[in-house]
Amino acid sequence: MLNFPSYSTLTSCSKIVEKKNLLIEPENSELKSKKLLSCSQSQDTHEELFRKMINHINTTYENIKELQSTNMKQTTLLNQAAMKRKLSLKAKSKEIKFN
């Protein structure tokens, strides 16, 4: 099973990065704006990671539902085959008794 960081962990990490970026050379406004931009890009990356995790979970859920459906169909077919076999064995045993 894959272990993904929680959304709150991701957002708190991006906030820490933002605070650290603001503390580095705040007097240089150009550098400050670049740092803020990199922070917003990292937050977008975290949000994209979160979306990917949700998509992965949804895909996994759909795959599980499909496998369960296939499993139920196979079980039904096996039960039908077992019933046919049982009925044919009963019919054969009756034929043997009458002969």
C-alpha positions as CSV (number, residue, x, y, z in Angstrom):
1,M,0.0,0.0,0.0
2,L,1.3,3.4,-0.9
3,N,1.8,5.9,1.9
4,F,1.0,9.5,0.8
5,P,1.5,12.5,3.0
6,S,-1.7,14.1,4.1
7,Y,-3.0,17.3,2.5
8,S,-2.5,19.2,5.9
9,T,1.1,18.0,6.0
10,L,1.7,19.2,2.5
11,T,0.1,22.6,3.1
12,S,2.0,23.1,6.4
13,C,5.2,22.2,4.7
14,S,4.5,24.8,2.0
15,K,3.8,27.4,4.7
16,I,7.1,26.6,6.4
17,V,8.9,27.0,3.1
18,E,7.0,30.3,2.5
19,K,8.1,31.6,6.0
20,K,11.7,30.6,5.4
21,N,11.7,32.2,1.9
22,L,10.4,35.5,3.4
23,L,13.2,35.5,6.0
24,I,15.9,35.1,3.4
25,E,17.0,38.6,2.2
26,P,13.7,40.4,2.6
27,E,15.3,43.8,1.7
28,N,15.8,42.7,-1.9
29,S,12.2,42.9,-3.4
30,E,13.1,41.2,-6.6
31,L,14.5,38.2,-4.8
32,K,11.6,38.3,-2.4
33,S,9.1,38.1,-5.2
34,K,11.1,35.2,-6.8
35,K,11.0,33.4,-3.5
36,L,7.3,33.9,-3.1
37,L,6.8,32.7,-6.7
38,S,8.8,29.6,-6.0
39,C,6.7,29.0,-2.9
40,S,3.4,29.4,-4.8
41,Q,4.8,27.0,-7.4
42,S,5.6,24.4,-4.7
43,Q,2.1,24.8,-3.3
44,D,0.7,24.2,-6.8
45,T,2.9,21.1,-6.9
46,H,1.5,19.9,-3.6
47,E,-2.1,20.5,-4.8
48,E,-1.3,18.6,-8.0
49,L,0.1,15.8,-5.9
50,F,-3.0,15.8,-3.8
51,R,-5.2,15.6,-7.0
52,K,-3.0,12.7,-8.3
53,M,-3.5,10.9,-5.0
54,I,-7.3,11.4,-5.2
55,N,-7.3,10.1,-8.8
56,H,-5.2,7.1,-7.8
57,I,-7.6,6.3,-4.9
58,N,-10.6,6.6,-7.3
59,T,-9.0,4.4,-9.9
60,T,-8.1,1.8,-7.3
61,Y,-11.7,1.9,-6.0
62,E,-13.1,1.4,-9.5
63,N,-10.7,-1.5,-10.1
64,I,-11.8,-3.1,-6.8
65,K,-15.4,-2.8,-7.8
66,E,-14.7,-4.3,-11.2
67,L,-12.8,-7.2,-9.6
68,Q,-15.6,-7.8,-7.1
69,S,-18.1,-7.9,-10.0
70,T,-15.9,-10.3,-11.9
71,N,-15.5,-12.5,-8.8
72,M,-19.3,-12.6,-8.3
73,K,-19.8,-13.6,-11.9
74,Q,-17.2,-16.4,-11.6
75,T,-18.7,-17.6,-8.4
76,T,-22.1,-17.8,-9.9
77,L,-20.8,-19.7,-12.9
78,L,-19.0,-22.1,-10.6
79,N,-22.1,-22.7,-8.5
80,Q,-24.2,-23.3,-11.7
81,A,-21.6,-25.8,-12.9
82,A,-21.6,-27.6,-9.5
83,M,-25.4,-27.8,-9.5
84,K,-25.4,-29.3,-13.0
85,R,-22.7,-31.8,-12.0
86,K,-24.7,-32.7,-8.9
87,L,-27.9,-33.1,-10.9
88,S,-26.2,-35.2,-13.5
89,L,-24.7,-37.5,-10.8
90,K,-28.1,-37.9,-9.2
91,A,-29.6,-38.8,-12.6
92,K,-26.9,-41.3,-13.2
93,S,-27.3,-42.9,-9.8
94,K,-31.1,-43.2,-10.4
95,E,-30.3,-44.9,-13.8
96,I,-28.0,-47.3,-12.1
97,K,-30.7,-48.1,-9.4
98,F,-33.3,-48.8,-12.0
99,N,-31.1,-51.0,-14.1
